[in-house]
Amino acid sequence: MMYTALLFGLFGSFHCIGMCGPIAFVLPINRTSRFKSILQTSLYHLGRIFSYSLIGALFGLLGKGFYFFGLQQQLSIVVGLVMILSIAVPRLFSKMSIARPVLKFTNRIKNSLGSSLKKKENSTFFTIGFLNGLLPCGLVYMAMIASLTSTSVLEGVTYMALFGLGTVPLMSAVVLLGNITSYVNRQKIQKLIPVVVVVIGVFFVLRGLGLGIPYVSPKPMVNLIDAVETCH
């Protein structure tokens, strides 16, 4: 299901223009040197992907626990249903805010971002990207939930890294070219994002059902507990 991470990133990057775009617009890029501007933009993206990867490691570890206890298939169904319901019945989730408990943490990140944006050292761009990746974002939350279906820490890291990688093309265009929303029909793409979320949610449900469909709904693998029982 790794390809779903890239889809999240690619289509979600249009959402990112609205959320992270203001930060991208004011990055202190050295525009007098093409090499430096590309290097600094790359460091910014590496910082974002690194923070996503750390989140993926945590959720991959949790997913490994679910897999160990033979709950991976059920979790995949739950994750898929959450994605579908978040689009079909958004009111169920409108009152749930995880930003409130971490408001102080978010404010600290914003303050650190403000300080970093005033600097122009190359290393600063990695820091800005890293902090940017930790800011609250509904799309990132969805990717985090999806990474719970990972069976290992590495798989969780890979899923979130691919999600971040998917956002790179459009976000790079925003950083290097400025406001490109006039060149793309952003509203139509924004309407497509919920469809992508639902489709990916359906894939997760099918994966959990284990219908034996190659690449879509493979039969469940034997987990460690089952393997131990088989040996005995």
N, C-alpha and C positions, 0 to 999 in steps of 0.2 A: 504493500500500500504506500510505498515511498513516493510514487508519482503524485499522490494526492497532496503532498507537502508542496511540490513545485506548483501545482494548480492553485493552491491557496496563495502562495507567494505571487505568482504571475498576475492573477486576477485581483488579488487583494491589494496589489501595489497601487491601484487606482484609488482605493480607499486610503492608502498610506499618504497619497499626495495631500489629502485634506488634513490628516492627523500629524504626519511628520514633515509635510511639505514646508511649513514655516521655518522649521529648523534647517532643512536642506537649503532653503533660499538664502539664509543668512550665514551659511558656513564661510569662514574666512579663507576661501580658496585663493591661491595665488594664480590669478588669471593671466598674468604676463608670461607664464611659462606653461606650455602644454604638458610637458613631462610632470612638473610639480602638481598641476591641477589634477591629472589622472592619478598620480601617486596619493595625493591627499584624499581624493574621493574613494580610492581603493581602501585606504586605511580606515576611513569612516565606515565603509561597508563591512570590513573585517571586524571592527568593533561591534557592530550590530549583530553579525552572525555569531561572534564569540559569546555574546550575552544570551542569544537564543539557544546556543549549544549548551551552555551551563544549565539553562532551564530544562532543556531536553534531557540532560543527564539526570536531573532530579526526578522528572516524570518517567524517564525510562527505568529508573531504579524502582519506582512505585509499580510500574507496569510489570517488571520482572517478578515482583512479589505476587501480583495477581496471577501471572503465568505459573509460578511455582505451585500455587494452591489450586490450579486448574480452573481459574475463573476468567481466563483471557477471552474466551468466546463470548461469555455473557457480558463482559466489559465492553467488547467491541459493539455489541447490540445496543447497550446503554448509551455509549458515546454517539453512535449513529442516530439514535432517537433524540438525544439532547440537541444535536445539530439540526435535525429536521424540525423539532418543536420550537427551537429558538427563532426559526424563520416563520413557521406556520402559526405559532401562537406566541408572539413576542411579549405579550403582556405577562406571561408566566415568569419572564426573566427581567422585566422592566424594573421591578422593585428590589431585585438582587444587585447589590453593589459591593464589589470587593475593594473598590477604591477607598471607601470610608475607613475601614480598619487600617489601611496602609497610607493614609493621607499624609502623615508626617514624613514617611519614607519617600513618598512621591515629591513632596515639597523640597526635600533635601536634594533629590535628583535634579529637580528643576533649577535649584540654586547653583548646584555644581555645573549644570549645563550652561547656565548664564555666565559663570566665571570662565569656563573653558572656551566659550565662543569668542571671548575677548582676546584669546591667545592665538598665535599663528604658527607655533612649532608643529612639525609633522606629527610628532607623537600625540599632540592634542586631538587630532582628528580621530584616532583610534578611541580615545577616551570619550569623545562626543558620541561616537557611534555606539560604544558600550552603554553609556547612560541612556541614549535614545532607545536602545533595545529593551530597557527596563521600565520605560514609561507604560502606564496602563493603556491597553488597546484591545478592543473586542475581537479583532481578527487574530491577534496573537493568542488570546485566551482560547479561541477555537482550535488553533494549532496545538496549544498545550494539552487540551483535552484529548485531541487525536493522538498525541504522542504517548498518552497513557496506555495505548494498546500495544506499545513496544514490548518486546520480550527480553530486552537487555538494555543496559545503560548506553552502549554503543549505538543501538538502533534508535534510542530516544534522541541522542545527540545528532545522529544523521538526519532524522526526520526534521528537527527544528533547524538544522543547518541548511537543509534543502529548502525549507520554507523561506529562510532569510535570503538564500541565493535567488529564489524566484522573484524577490522584490528588487533585486539589483538593477536590471535593465532600465526600468522606468524611473526608479529613484536616481540613477546615474544621470539620466537625461534631465531630470529636474535640477540636479546640482550643477551640471555643466552647461545646460542651455537656458536655465531659468524657468519661468512659468510656461510650460508647454501645453497647458490645458486647452489653449485655443486651437491646438493642432489635433486634438483628439476629442471625440464626443464622449466626454466624461460621464454624462448623465446616463447614457445608454449602457456603458460599462458598469456603472454603479448598480443598475437594475439587474445586470447579469450575475453579480456577486452572490446574491441570495440563492439563485438557481444553482450555482456551483457548490455552495455550502450544502444544499439539499441533496444534490447528486452524490457528493462525497459521503454525506450521511447515509444514503441508501447503500453505497458500497461497503461502509462499515457494518451495517446491519447484515448484508449478504455475507460478508466475511465471517461474522459471528455465527451465522446459521450453519456454516460448513456444509454447503450443498454439493461440494465436489466439483465446482466449476473452476477450471484452471485460471489462475491469476486474479480471479474475482471472489470466489467463495470456495477456497481449498478446504479439504477435509482437515479437521483439527489435528495438530501434531501431538504426539505423546509427551506429556510434561514429566518433570522429574519424579513426582510422587507416583504417577502411574508406572514409570519405568522401574522404580524401587519395588513396587508391589508385584510387578511382572517377574522380577528377579527372584522374589521369594515364592 
